[in-house]
């Protein structure tokens, strides 16, 4: 494993709130399962999660539904 692979950073940005509809964190877009498993994940799996997070961000789902039902 290269030094680059060993340094896959957590996507956490300390905005820790789960959006009810999607189940994704409003800060990093991970699910609770992904957050809980992160520290034990192999580096390749962390890279795969980062790719999934990019796709989730592109959907714009959180921005469009986070407060949709608020009065």
N, CA, C and O atoms as a printed pandas DataFrame, in Angstrom:
     atom_number atom_name residue_name chain_id  residue_number  x_coord  y_coord  z_coord
0              1         N          UNK        A               1    0.848   -1.178    0.000
1              2        CA          UNK        A               1    0.000    0.000    0.000
2              3         C          UNK        A               1    0.890    1.235    0.000
3              4         O          UNK        A               1    1.861    1.300    0.753
4              5         N          UNK        A               2    0.565    2.216   -0.840
5              6        CA          UNK        A               2    1.373    3.428   -0.918
6              7         C          UNK        A               2    0.976    4.394    0.192
7              8         O          UNK        A               2   -0.073    4.240    0.819
8              9         N          UNK        A               3    1.819    5.385    0.426
9             10        CA          UNK        A               3    1.545    6.397    1.448
10            11         C          UNK        A               3    0.287    7.183    1.114
11            12         O          UNK        A               3   -0.452    7.592    2.010
12            13         N          UNK        A               4    0.041    7.396   -0.184
13            14        CA          UNK        A               4   -1.159    8.125   -0.596
14            15         C          UNK        A               4   -2.404    7.332   -0.221
15            16         O          UNK        A               4   -3.357    7.893    0.318
16            17         N          UNK        A               5   -2.403    6.032   -0.503
17            18        CA          UNK        A               5   -3.553    5.197   -0.174
18            19         C          UNK        A               5   -3.787    5.142    1.331
19            20         O          UNK        A               5   -4.933    5.080    1.774
20            21         N          UNK        A               6   -2.732    5.164    2.111
21            22        CA          UNK        A               6   -2.841    5.069    3.563
22            23         C          UNK        A               6   -3.379    6.351    4.175
23            24         O          UNK        A               6   -3.720    6.371    5.357
24            25         N          UNK        A               7   -3.462    7.412    3.399
25            26        CA          UNK        A               7   -3.860    8.710    3.938
26            27         C          UNK        A               7   -5.243    9.148    3.474
27            28         O          UNK        A               7   -5.482   10.346    3.326
28            29         N          UNK        A               8   -6.149    8.225    3.242
29            30        CA          UNK        A               8   -7.492    8.608    2.821
30            31         C          UNK        A               8   -8.182    9.281    4.007
31            32         O          UNK        A               8   -8.482    8.639    5.014
32            33         N          UNK        A               9   -8.421   10.557    3.871
33            34        CA          UNK        A               9   -8.981   11.353    4.966
34            35         C          UNK        A               9  -10.477   11.127    5.120
35            36         O          UNK        A               9  -11.190   10.846    4.157
36            37         N          UNK        A              10  -10.919   11.256    6.338
37            38        CA          UNK        A              10  -12.349   11.201    6.608
38            39         C          UNK        A              10  -13.013   12.407    5.955
39            40         O          UNK        A              10  -12.452   13.503    5.972
40            41         N          UNK        A              11  -14.193   12.222    5.384
41            42        CA          UNK        A              11  -14.905   13.348    4.794
42            43         C          UNK        A              11  -15.643   14.200    5.831
43            44         O          UNK        A              11  -16.288   15.186    5.472
44            45         N          UNK        A              12  -15.554   13.831    7.103
45            46        CA          UNK        A              12  -16.253   14.563    8.158
46            47         C          UNK        A              12  -15.801   16.013    8.194
47            48         O          UNK        A              12  -14.607   16.306    8.121
48            49         N          UNK        A              13  -16.768   16.922    8.309
49            50        CA          UNK        A              13  -16.451   18.339    8.440
50            51         C          UNK        A              13  -17.125   18.934    9.677
51            52         O          UNK        A              13  -17.327   20.146    9.765
52            53         N          UNK        A              14  -17.467   18.068   10.629
53            54        CA          UNK        A              14  -18.050   18.456   11.927
54            55         C          UNK        A              14  -19.423   19.101   11.825
55            56         O          UNK        A              14  -19.829   19.840   12.721
56            57         N          UNK        A              15  -20.133   18.832   10.753
57            58        CA          UNK        A              15  -21.534   19.226   10.621
58            59         C          UNK        A              15  -22.316   17.920   10.705
59            60         O          UNK        A              15  -22.701   17.348    9.685
60            61         N          UNK        A              16  -22.542   17.463   11.907
61            62        CA          UNK        A              16  -23.045   16.105   12.127
62            63         C          UNK        A              16  -24.533   16.114   12.434
63            64         O          UNK        A              16  -24.948   16.222   13.588
64            65         N          UNK        A              17  -25.325   15.996   11.378
65            66        CA          UNK        A              17  -26.777   15.954   11.509
66            67         C          UNK        A              17  -27.315   15.100   10.371
67            68         O          UNK        A              17  -27.013   15.351    9.204
68            69         N          UNK        A              18  -28.105   14.100   10.705
69            70        CA          UNK        A              18  -28.620   13.183    9.696
70            71         C          UNK        A              18  -29.932   13.707    9.126
71            72         O          UNK        A              18  -30.865   14.020    9.866
72            73         N          UNK        A              19  -29.988   13.797    7.817
73            74        CA          UNK        A              19  -31.199   14.216    7.112
74            75         C          UNK        A              19  -32.149   13.031    7.096
75            76         O          UNK        A              19  -31.789   11.947    6.637
76            77         N          UNK        A              20  -33.345   13.232    7.591
77            78        CA          UNK        A              20  -34.290   12.134    7.819
78            79         C          UNK        A              20  -34.657   11.360    6.555
79            80         O          UNK        A              20  -34.668   10.129    6.578
80            81         N          UNK        A              21  -34.947   12.030    5.487
81            82        CA          UNK        A              21  -35.418   11.339    4.271
82            83         C          UNK        A              21  -34.349   10.474    3.613
83            84         O          UNK        A              21  -34.614    9.339    3.216
84            85         N          UNK        A              22  -33.160   11.011    3.502
85            86        CA          UNK        A              22  -32.107   10.280    2.795
86            87         C          UNK        A              22  -31.304    9.384    3.730
87            88         O          UNK        A              22  -30.767    8.364    3.299
88            89         N          UNK        A              23  -31.219    9.755    5.008
89            90        CA          UNK        A              23  -30.369    9.041    5.942
90            91         C          UNK        A              23  -28.910    9.461    5.845
91            92         O          UNK        A              23  -28.037    8.811    6.420
92            93         N          UNK        A              24  -28.642   10.542    5.122
93            94        CA          UNK        A              24  -27.284   11.033    4.921
94            95         C          UNK        A              24  -26.988   12.161    5.890
95            96         O          UNK        A              24  -27.878   12.921    6.272
96            97         N          UNK        A              25  -25.718   12.262    6.285
97            98        CA          UNK        A              25  -25.263   13.366    7.124
98            99         C          UNK        A              25  -25.309   14.656    6.295
99           100         O          UNK        A              25  -24.912   14.673    5.130
100          101         N          UNK        A              26  -25.796   15.723    6.911
101          102        CA          UNK        A              26  -25.864   17.006    6.209
102          103         C          UNK        A              26  -24.482   17.586    5.930
103          104         O          UNK        A              26  -24.335   18.433    5.049
104          105         N          UNK        A              27  -23.476   17.145    6.663
105          106        CA          UNK        A              27  -22.128   17.668    6.457
106          107         C          UNK        A              27  -21.315   16.882    5.453
107          108         O          UNK        A              27  -20.723   17.458    4.541
108          109         N          UNK        A              28  -21.283   15.556    5.616
109          110        CA          UNK        A              28  -20.375   14.755    4.785
110          111         C          UNK        A              28  -21.084   13.826    3.808
111          112         O          UNK        A              28  -20.437   13.217    2.956
112          113         N          UNK        A              29  -22.390   13.711    3.919
113          114        CA          UNK        A              29  -23.210   12.885    3.021
114          115         C          UNK        A              29  -23.055   11.385    3.246
115          116         O          UNK        A              29  -23.514   10.589    2.426
116          117         N          UNK        A              30  -22.413   10.986    4.350
117          118        CA          UNK        A              30  -22.322    9.560    4.642
118          119         C          UNK        A              30  -23.555    9.103    5.402
119          120         O          UNK        A              30  -24.244    9.904    6.034
120          121         N          UNK        A              31  -23.823    7.807    5.331
121          122        CA          UNK        A              31  -24.874    7.202    6.152
122          123         C          UNK        A              31  -24.288    6.908    7.529
123          124         O          UNK        A              31  -23.071    6.945    7.715
124          125         N          UNK        A              32  -25.152    6.618    8.485
125          126        CA          UNK        A              32  -24.662    6.260    9.819
126          127         C          UNK        A              32  -23.791    5.012    9.765
127          128         O          UNK        A              32  -22.794    4.930   10.482
128          129         N          UNK        A              33  -24.145    4.045    8.936
129          130        CA          UNK        A              33  -23.335    2.830    8.797
130          131         C          UNK        A              33  -21.947    3.153    8.256
131          132         O          UNK        A              33  -20.952    2.604    8.729
132          133         N          UNK        A              34  -21.876    4.044    7.267
133          134        CA          UNK        A              34  -20.573    4.434    6.710
134          135         C          UNK        A              34  -19.739    5.174    7.738
135          136         O          UNK        A              34  -18.528    4.968    7.824
136          137         N          UNK        A              35  -20.378    6.034    8.518
137          138        CA          UNK        A              35  -19.667    6.784    9.550
138          139         C          UNK        A              35  -19.119    5.822   10.604
139          140         O          UNK        A              35  -17.956    5.919   10.997
140          141         N          UNK        A              36  -19.956    4.901   11.054
141          142        CA          UNK        A              36  -19.541    3.960   12.102
142          143         C          UNK        A              36  -18.420    3.035   11.643
143          144         O          UNK        A              36  -17.551    2.671   12.435
144          145         N          UNK        A              37  -18.435    2.656   10.377
145          146        CA          UNK        A              37  -17.458    1.691    9.863
146          147         C          UNK        A              37  -16.161    2.344    9.380
147          148         O          UNK        A              37  -15.180    1.643    9.134
148          149         N          UNK        A              38  -16.140    3.658    9.242
149          150        CA          UNK        A              38  -15.034    4.352    8.594
150          151         C          UNK        A              38  -13.662    3.960    9.130
151          152         O          UNK        A              38  -12.770    3.634    8.347
152          153         N          UNK        A              39  -13.476    3.984   10.424
153          154        CA          UNK        A              39  -12.132    3.756   10.973
154          155         C          UNK        A              39  -11.617    2.348   10.719
155          156         O          UNK        A              39  -10.405    2.130   10.720
156          157         N          UNK        A              40  -12.508    1.390   10.502
157          158        CA          UNK        A              40  -12.088    0.008   10.250
158          159         C          UNK        A              40  -12.057   -0.344    8.763
159          160         O          UNK        A              40  -11.644   -1.446    8.400
160          161         N          UNK        A              41  -12.485    0.572    7.906
161          162        CA          UNK        A              41  -12.526    0.296    6.468
162          163         C          UNK        A              41  -11.132    0.216    5.878
163          164         O          UNK        A              41  -10.248    0.984    6.256
164          165         N          UNK        A              42  -10.934   -0.712    4.951
165          166        CA          UNK        A              42   -9.688   -0.700    4.173
166          167         C          UNK        A              42   -9.636    0.580    3.328
167          168         O          UNK        A              42  -10.673    1.149    2.987
168          169         N          UNK        A              43   -8.447    1.013    3.004
169          170        CA          UNK        A              43   -8.282    2.260    2.255
170          171         C          UNK        A              43   -9.038    2.241    0.920
171          172         O          UNK        A              43   -9.605    3.257    0.516
172          173         N          UNK        A              44   -9.049    1.110    0.247
173          174        CA          UNK        A              44   -9.770    1.016   -1.037
174          175         C          UNK        A              44  -11.263    1.259   -0.845
175          176         O          UNK        A              44  -11.906    1.881   -1.691
176          177         N          UNK        A              45  -11.804    0.780    0.245
177          178        CA          UNK        A              45  -13.228    0.994    0.508
178          179         C          UNK        A              45  -13.500    2.460    0.849
179          180         O          UNK        A              45  -14.533    3.008    0.463
180          181         N          UNK        A              46  -12.574    3.094    1.571
181          182        CA          UNK        A              46  -12.724    4.524    1.864
182          183         C          UNK        A              46  -12.745    5.340    0.569
183          184         O          UNK        A              46  -13.533    6.274    0.425
184          185         N          UNK        A              47  -11.878    4.977   -0.360
185          186        CA          UNK        A              47  -11.865    5.664   -1.659
186          187         C          UNK        A              47  -13.184    5.457   -2.386
187          188         O          UNK        A              47  -13.697    6.383   -3.015
188          189         N          UNK        A              48  -13.735    4.261   -2.307
189          190        CA          UNK        A              48  -15.020    3.975   -2.945
190          191         C          UNK        A              48  -16.132    4.804   -2.302
191          192         O          UNK        A              48  -17.013    5.304   -3.001
192          193         N          UNK        A              49  -16.098    4.950   -0.987
193          194        CA          UNK        A              49  -17.102    5.767   -0.301
194          195         C          UNK        A              49  -16.970    7.218   -0.754
195          196         O          UNK        A              49  -17.984    7.877   -0.985
196          197         N          UNK        A              50  -15.762    7.726   -0.886
197          198        CA          UNK        A              50  -15.564    9.097   -1.367
198          199         C          UNK        A              50  -16.226    9.289   -2.736
199          200         O          UNK        A              50  -16.833   10.330   -2.988
200          201         N          UNK        A              51  -16.113    8.305   -3.609
201          202        CA          UNK        A              51  -16.741    8.405   -4.939
202          203         C          UNK        A              51  -18.262    8.452   -4.816
203          204         O          UNK        A              51  -18.920    9.215   -5.523
204          205         N          UNK        A              52  -18.814    7.646   -3.928
205          206        CA          UNK        A              52  -20.261    7.644   -3.701
206          207         C          UNK        A              52  -20.710    8.998   -3.153
207          208         O          UNK        A              52  -21.757    9.515   -3.540
208          209         N          UNK        A              53  -19.920    9.559   -2.261
209          210        CA          UNK        A              53  -20.267   10.849   -1.676
210          211         C          UNK        A              53  -20.308   11.940   -2.735
211          212         O          UNK        A              53  -21.169   12.818   -2.689
212          213         N          UNK        A              54  -19.393   11.893   -3.681
213          214        CA          UNK        A              54  -19.405   12.868   -4.774
214          215         C          UNK        A              54  -20.714   12.786   -5.548
215          216         O          UNK        A              54  -21.298   13.809   -5.905
216          217         N          UNK        A              55  -21.163   11.587   -5.799
217          218        CA          UNK        A              55  -22.423   11.401   -6.528
218          219         C          UNK        A              55  -23.601   11.921   -5.705
219          220         O          UNK        A              55  -24.513   12.545   -6.246
220          221         N          UNK        A              56  -23.580   11.663   -4.408
221          222        CA          UNK        A              56  -24.666   12.142   -3.547
222          223         C          UNK        A              56  -24.707   13.665   -3.531
223          224         O          UNK        A              56  -25.786   14.257   -3.571
224          225         N          UNK        A              57  -23.555   14.296   -3.472
225          226        CA          UNK        A              57  -23.515   15.766   -3.477
226          227         C          UNK        A              57  -24.103   16.320   -4.769
227          228         O          UNK        A              57  -24.820   17.321   -4.760
228          229         N          UNK        A              58  -23.790   15.655   -5.881
229          230        CA          UNK        A              58  -24.278   16.126   -7.193
230          231         C          UNK        A              58  -25.794   16.037   -7.302
231          232         O          UNK        A              58  -26.394   16.794   -8.065
232          233         N          UNK        A              59  -26.425   15.139   -6.564
233          234        CA          UNK        A              59  -27.877   15.003   -6.679
234          235         C          UNK        A              59  -28.602   16.211   -6.140
235          236         O          UNK        A              59  -29.719   16.508   -6.563
236          237         N          UNK        A              60  -27.967   16.926   -5.191
237          238        CA          UNK        A              60  -28.612   18.084   -4.596
238          239         C          UNK        A              60  -29.759   17.706   -3.681
239          240         O          UNK        A              60  -30.519   18.575   -3.255
240          241         N          UNK        A              61  -29.899   16.425   -3.369
241          242        CA          UNK        A              61  -31.049   15.943   -2.591
242          243         C          UNK        A              61  -31.180   16.659   -1.250
243          244         O          UNK        A              61  -32.283   17.068   -0.886
244          245         N          UNK        A              62  -30.108   16.817   -0.522
245          246        CA          UNK        A              62  -30.210   17.397    0.811
246          247         C          UNK        A              62  -30.681   18.841    0.754
247          248         O          UNK        A              62  -31.540   19.254    1.534
248          249         N          UNK        A              63  -30.118   19.605   -0.168
249          250        CA          UNK        A              63  -30.480   21.003   -0.249
250          251         C          UNK        A              63  -31.954   21.181   -0.613
251          252         O          UNK        A              63  -32.592   22.142   -0.183
252          253         N          UNK        A              64  -32.486   20.262   -1.397
253          254        CA          UNK        A              64  -33.860   20.445   -1.862
254          255         C          UNK        A              64  -34.899   19.890   -0.903
255          256         O          UNK        A              64  -36.078   20.220   -1.034
256          257         N          UNK        A              65  -34.500   19.047    0.072
257          258        CA          UNK        A              65  -35.504   18.441    0.945
258          259         C          UNK        A              65  -35.281   18.688    2.422
259          260         O          UNK        A              65  -36.169   18.379    3.216
260          261         N          UNK        A              66  -34.158   19.222    2.828
261          262        CA          UNK        A              66  -33.828   19.325    4.245
262          263         C          UNK        A              66  -34.879   20.100    5.027
263          264         O          UNK        A              66  -35.183   19.740    6.164
264          265         N          UNK        A              67  -35.436   21.145    4.452
265          266        CA          UNK        A              67  -36.416   21.969    5.163
266          267         C          UNK        A              67  -37.750   22.028    4.417
267          268         O          UNK        A              67  -38.566   22.910    4.683
268          269         N          UNK        A              68  -37.972   21.124    3.514
269          270        CA          UNK        A              68  -39.149   21.169    2.654
270          271         C          UNK        A              68  -40.471   21.203    3.430
271          272         O          UNK        A              68  -41.400   21.910    3.039
272          273         N          UNK        A              69  -40.559   20.447    4.521
273          274        CA          UNK        A              69  -41.805   20.356    5.265
274          275         C          UNK        A              69  -41.888   21.338    6.432
275          276         O          UNK        A              69  -42.877   21.349    7.164
276          277         N          UNK        A              70  -40.854   22.161    6.608
277          278        CA          UNK        A              70  -40.900   23.137    7.702
278          279         C          UNK        A              70  -41.923   24.192    7.388
279          280         O          UNK        A              70  -42.032   24.628    6.241
280          281         N          UNK        A              71  -42.693   24.623    8.402
281          282        CA          UNK        A              71  -43.725   25.655    8.159
282          283         C          UNK        A              71  -43.140   26.997    7.813
283          284         O          UNK        A              71  -43.880   27.953    7.584
